[in-house]
Amino acid sequence: GCAEGYARDATEIQNIQIADGDICRGLPIPIYMVFPRLFTCPTLETTNFKVEFEVNIVVLLHDDHLITENFPLKLCRT
């Protein structure tokens, strides 16, 4: 938080290309991602600040049509 409200700072930790070319229709594409230890921490929320993570999926189709969706993550240390 800050005097004007809340500030949000987003950084890119990792970028992975999963597929390219003409993908078979109906073929499931598994997504596995290992978060780098030095750049991540457990999800944290206090009265003054919070640290959250999300995965942004970007699909770029052949005609340059862009589809994006964000998925929030809750990281826990075990």
N, C-alpha and C positions, 0 to 999 in steps of 0.2 A: 504494500500500500504506500501511498504518498499523499501529499496535501490535496491534490486534485482528484484523488480516487485511487485507482489501481493502475499499475504499469505492467505490461506483459512483454517479456523478452523471450523470443523463440530462437533456438539455435539448432542446427542440423548436426546430429551426432553421427549418423550413418546413412549412407545412400546405397541401396542394393538394386540392381536390375535383375529381375527374375525371369523374364521371357522376352523374346524378340522374334519377329517374323510372323508367319502364318501359323497360329496356334490351333491345334485340333479342337473342334467344337465339342463341348461336353467333357473335356479333359480337365480334371481337377489339378490345380497348380498349388502345391504346398508352399507355405511361406515360413521359413525358419530363420530366426535372427538372434544372434548372440550380442547382447549389449556390452560395449567396452567397459571394463571395470573402472577405469580412471575417469570416465565422463558421465557415469550414472550413479544414482543413490536411491534409497527407498523413497517412495512418495511421502511427502511431508506437508502437513497443514497446521499452521499456528494462527494466532489472532493477527499477527503482523505480516506474515508472508507464507507462501506455499510453493512447493516444488512439485510439478506434475509432468507426466510424459504422455505423448500420444504418437500413434503411428499414422502417417499420411500415405494413403495408397493413391497413386497416380497412374491412370491408364491413358495412353496416347494411342488413338486409333490411326489407321492408315491415312485417312483424310485430314489429319492433324486435329481431329476433335479430341478435346481433353476432358477426362472424367476424373474427379478427385473426391475422396472421402476421408474423414479423420476419425480415428478410433482412440478413445482415451484408454490409457493403461494404468494399472495400479501395481507398482513394483514393491515387493516385500523382500526383506532380507531374512534368510532362513539359516 
